[in-house]
Amino acid sequence: MPSGKNQRLRYKRRESGLTDYRRRLRLLRGNIPRAVVRVSNTQTTCQLVEYAKQGDRVLVQMKSSNLAKEHGWPSDASKKAIPASYLTGYALGKKAVASGVKTAVLDIGLAASSNGNRVYAALKGMVDAGLEIPHGESVLPSEDRLMGRHINDTLESQVETAKSSIEEAYA
């Protein structure tokens, strides 16, 4: 613990490994809303967040746990799988476009950046919904994984059903 007159105490969230302040500052400099994607042990959360001096302001939010209630996603299916992450991002994108937000920049936080993971599935959903987010095509998961063909054959029809429900809800 720093205690001398020339030593500084580090930020608490940095010390505990919760925030990378250099990355956050680079994201905030653009003055563009951030598309924040977080994957927990049970669900995927997507938010469009705008910087404000008093604290960040959430413009639009969508959780994968709401997919079953609002859009017909099977209640026994995983809420954090790649298809669920894709649909969560798609729903967030449709909500954002309906509320007037057209562009954003992806904020994955401290998540590992590996090609085709759940964070990039949510990104693909947002892009398919009409949000303009800078990205490379090589990081996105394949169409088979987005539709759930790697899990089972019946999941593809459920993804299509949920996607059409989202389109109807935010048209």
Secondary structure, 3 states (H helix, E strand, C coil): CCCCCCCCCCCHHHHCCCCCHHHHHHHHHCCCCEEEEEECCCCEEEEEEECCCCCCEEEEEEECCHHHHHHCCCCCCCCCCHHHHHHHHHHHHHHHHHCCCCECEEECCCCCCCCCCHHHHHHHHHHHHCCECCCCHHHCCCHHHHCCCCCCCCHHHHHHHHHHHHHHHCC
